[in-house]
């Protein structure tokens, strides 16, 4: 967790194939259940050609057609999770009242819009016609030729007849659903009950979301004991144990070995390694720290267990955009590639790589930001470190969606949309997240914690979230703890208890 340019290092539910309806008690997520994924719209809204500047994103309806003097068009957006092998897809909508109007479904190329800002004035252009139908109580459109793999897809509903109204995602029931039939299921299909989730070779859960934490930040408390205390406080064991290393520090420590070897409380290690400590990214890329990399490789092989590795998390904060500095964005990408390829050449097979960006709109807007990415061949997970304030009007005030959707200064794709659009095959880890208030401005965090599950339901590519808990941040004035108020702790414990986080380490 780093606030500025500092040189400090420190609901969608799934149902079984053939089951009618959506079980209200199922985990709030998109999961492969038998042969079908049922994906909720991440964003849906309608626009009006008369009220061109009005946002209708919170309405419980979607409207297509003519209503009085207005013509209304609706837009929907869905995210197909990383790793999904698509065999077919179908959009299903529920009408609020039947009409005889024909509704046309079109594809929309642009996906960098949100329901919170969509108006007729900024709405994306409508693409080619995919299908037309006269809706009954429901309507279904075959999208098998359009939805072919992971990524973000957008569509528009229009009509030249009387307005047709559909249930929106905010309606509570009958919400739009994109049903995706998956490939590669066993034959005959074997349904997975809720909670039967397990990680694969890249530690991606088959369903659910990995739950993790780093506790005791910016204190002298031993990280292992701090996490154990935090787990008791929150009510759930952290499947991901987050630690930090730099330079030639010993890895893994005895505490890390013990914490990830506890059979009663299974955990996987997530470690940030600042490999260029005392050097530069450019020098690492040139091979000047190969001895350091090889020593790390030997320790990793001896450790044996799968673990997540982040190289120099939040690199934006360390960029020196000056030719020859050794810390240009391109130097980071080269350092990252060299390190991972060197580890592989040394026979390391138990590392799962996470590229962890910083959720700050200022850095995302820099021309060099995109140059940090080292390449899909050396990245297993997309990562994000991002925080929100719970103080209205204060810097980065918001809820869980705000830390994921924060857009670059001047506009552009937010992190989630960018990641699922540009690197759709990669699962997303929120490698650090938290809700904060100033130490002397105690404010309830319940609303933020209560927003996590509904927002995860809209973002099925998120496969892990890791909380960073500390009473004071690196500058000593922000409280990111889960128990700064009794109400906040109660809300967090309720979140932690949700079965979506019940994932078994494979």
Secondary structure, 3 states (H helix, E strand, C coil): CCCCCCCCCCCCCCCCCCCCCCCCCCCCCCCCECCEEEEECCEEEEEECCCCCCCCCCCCEEEEEEECCEEEEEEEEEEECCCCCEEEEEEEEEECCCCCCEEEEEEECCCCCCCCCCCCCCCCCCCCEEEEEECCCEEEEECCCCCCCCEEEEEEEECCCECEEEECHHHCCCCCEEEEEECCCCCCCCCCCCCCEEECCCCCECCCCEEEEEECCCCCCCHHHHHHHHHHHHCCCCCEEEEEEECCCCCCCHHHHHHCCCCCCCCEEEEEEECCCCCCHHHHHCCCCHHHHHHHHHHHHHHCCCEEEEECCCHHHHCCCCCCCCCCHHHHHHHHHHHHHHHHHCCCCCEEEEEEEECCHHHHCCCCHHHHCCCHHHCCEEEEEEEEECCCCCCCECCHHHHHHCECCCCCCEHHHHHHHHCCCCEEEEEEEEEEEECCCCCCCHHHHHHHHHHHHHCCCEEEEEEEECCCCCCCCEECCCCCCHHHHHHHHHHHCCHHHCEECC
